[in-house]
Amino acid sequence: MLSKRIIPCLDVRAGKLTKGIKFKGNIDIGDPVEAARQYYQQGADEIVFYDITASSDRRDIMIDIVHKVAEAIMIPFSVGGGIRTVDDMRHVILAGAEKISVNSEAVKNPHLITEGAKAFGSQCVVLGMDVKKVDVSVKTPSGYEIVIHGGRIYTGIDALWWAKEAENLGAGEICLNSIDADGTQEGYEIDLTSLISTNVRIPVIASGGAGKPEHLLDVLTKGRADAALIASMVHYQTYTIKDIKAYLNSQGVKMRMYW
């Protein structure tokens, strides 16, 4: 059995670590470089960095901050936001990232996934999926819709269909974010996570809603996620990554223990 991964998420706006609820009301809460260093020292398995307004602002990612974060840690590092071309991917990798997360631009240009996988390998290409629960319809038979540009634009694309399509196009991993659960600290969207995890063969990272270690236990077992993204529960120092891993390990979840 592969170990499950705990992955702190750094949402960055104008160079600052920021946090919102359901993609709204973001407030600045600190320095992303220092946060990355702290989480690495606590035993994080990976770090995810999102420049959350790069796509909606139609600008390039803040590559200088990406480089500074990469210098501060020695664990896998995934970066997303404003990545529109293979050259953009290359710049991010050269700045120190191991993985590139594509989201809005991949919806508009699905071949970006294939081009990235051919250039750098599928293991480097992560599909970010921002998902909203909607009424079941002909367009969205799963009851979940893909939303892009930081929750601003509804696409009419069914989330389950898009996950399968992205896998076929060459994505090596999916980071699945529930807009409804994001920042609420009330638990992950288990039904959504299970739906995607059981219908693709690539790893799925659950994102949105973590508030206590029991939420991670639920999504890693009932939701069958391969990894769990966390933000508020560590950003506000309610828990450390060591606390979370110790709890999950005590519940029989295989973890990488670095101490």
N, C-alpha and C positions, 0 to 999 in steps of 0.2 A: 504493500500500500504506500502511495506517495504521501509525503508530509503535506499538510495543509499550510497555506501561507497567510500571514498577516501583513497587510500593506497599508501604511499610512498614506493619506491623500493630501497633497498640498495644492489647494486652489489658490492661484496667484492672480492678483489684479493690480496693475500699476506698480509692480515690484513688491507688493505686500501680500503676506499670507492672509486670506480672507475666508469667511464662512457665512453662508446664508441658510435659509430654510425653503425647500421646494424651489430652488434656483432664484429666490428673491431676497431682498433686504440684506444683502451682504454687508458685513462690517469687517474692517481690518483688525487682525488680532496678533500680528507679529511678523517676524522675519523668516522667510521660507528657508534660507540657508541654515540658520541656527536650528530651526525645527527639524530639518532633515538630519543634521548632525546628531541631535538629541535622540531621534527615533532610531537611527542607526546604532547608537551606543546602547539603547535599550533592548535591541535584539530584533528589529524589524527585518523581515525577509526581503522586502523590496520597498522602493519609494515610487509613488506616482506623482507627477507634476503636471498640472493643467494651467495653462495661461487662458483663463476663462473668458476673456473678451477678445482674444485675437481673431477668432473666426467672425464674430458679429461686427467687429471694427474693421475687418478686411485688412489686417496688418500682419506683419511677421511676428513670430514668437520672440519673447525676450531672451535671446540666445545668451546674453551675458550672465543672466541669473541661472540659466540651465548649466552653464559652465561652472559657476561657483558652487552649485549644489553637487554636481558630479565630483568636484574636488574634495568635498566635505565627507563623502561616504564611500564605502567599498562593498556595496551590495547592488544588485540589479536596479536599474533606474529607467522608468518609462516616462515619456514626455509627450504631451499633446496640446493642441491649440494652434490654430492658424496654419496647419500643415496642408499645403495644397499641391505640392509637386514632389517628385522623387528627389530633386535637389534640396528641397526643404528638409526631407528626411535625412539626407546626407549631412546637412549642416548640423542637425540635432545630434546625430550619431558622433560626428567629429567633435562636438562639444562635450561628449562624455556619456550620452544615453546608450543603453543597451536595446531599448525597445521604443518604437514610435506608435503613439495612439492616434488613429484617424477616426473622425466622427462625422461632422457636418459635410466636409468636402468629399468623403467617401460615399455619402448618400447621393451627392450631386454628380460625382464621377467615380462609379464603382471600380473602374479599371485602375484607379490609384492603388487599390489593395493588391491587385495582381502585379502591377509594375513594381511596387515596393517589395513584394515577396520575391520577385525575380532578382531584384537588385541586391537585397540584403538577407533573404531567407524568411520563410514564414514565421519563424520564431521571433523575428524582430517586429512583426506587424500585429498590433493590437487593435481590434475594432471597438471603439467606444460607442455604446448604445445608450442614449437618453430616452427613456420610455415612460409613457403616460398611460394609465388605465382609461379605456374608453368603452363605449357600447360596442357589443359584438355586431359586426356588419359584414357585408360582402367584401369590402376593402380590408377590414381588420377582423378576420374570423377568430383570432386568438383573444380579442378584447384588449390588445395592447398596441399602441401606436408609437412610431418613431418621431421624435421631436428634435429639431436641430437649432443651431445658433443659440446655445445656452437656454433652451426652453422657450424660445420665442416663436418658432415656426413649426406648425404641425404639417407633416408630410403626406399623411394618408397611407403610409407604408406600414404593413403589418410587421410587428417586431419579430415574431417567430420566422416568418418568411425571410426577413432580412438577415437574421442570424445564420440561417442555413445557406443563404446566397453568399454571404461574406465568407463562410467556411469554404464553399466551393471556389470562390475567387482567390483564396490563398491566405486568408487571415489565420494567424497561429493561435490567437487567444481572443476572448471577448471580455470586455469590462462592462458589466450590465448595471446601469444606474437607474433606479426607480425615482422619477421626479416626485411622485406622491410621498415617498418615504424620506427623501433627501433632507437631512438636517433635523428631522423630527425627534431622533433618538428614541423612537418607539418600536424599533425592530425593522428588519429587512422585509421586502416584499417576497415572501416565501413562495407563493404560487408562481409568480413570474420567474423567479430564479430556477425553480424546479422545472418549469416548462422549457426554458432554454437549455438548461444543463442536460436534460434527458433527451434532447433532440439534436444535439451536435456532438461531435467527437473531440472537439478542441476544448482546452480548459476555459472555465467560466469564473470570472471574479465578480462576486456580489458586491453591490455598492448602493449606499443610501439607507439610513435608518438606524445605524448601530448606536446604542446608548449604554449597553451593559454587556458583560461577557456572555450571558445567556443568549443574547441575540445572535452572537457569532456561532454559538453551539447549534442553534436552530438552523441557521442558513447553511452551515457546513455539513450538517447531517440531513435534516428534512429537505433542505433546498438543494442538496447535493452539489454545492459550489466547491470549486477547487481552492478558492482563496476568498478572503473577505477584506474589503476596503474599509478603513476606519478614518474618522476625522474628528468630530466634536469630542468624542469621549477621551481622546488623548490631547487634542489641542487645548482643552480647558482643564487638563491635568486631573480629570476624574479618575482615570486609570492610567497605569503605565503598560507598555507592551509586555513587560515581564509579568505583570499581574494577569493580563489576558491569557497569555500562553500557559501560565501555570494552571489557571482554571481549566482551560480546554484540555490540557494534558491530563488533569485529574479526572476528566470526564471521558477519557479514552480516545480523544482525538489526537492523532499523531502530529506532533509539532517538531520543528527544529529548535532545540533548546541550546542557546549559546552560552550558558553559564553553568 
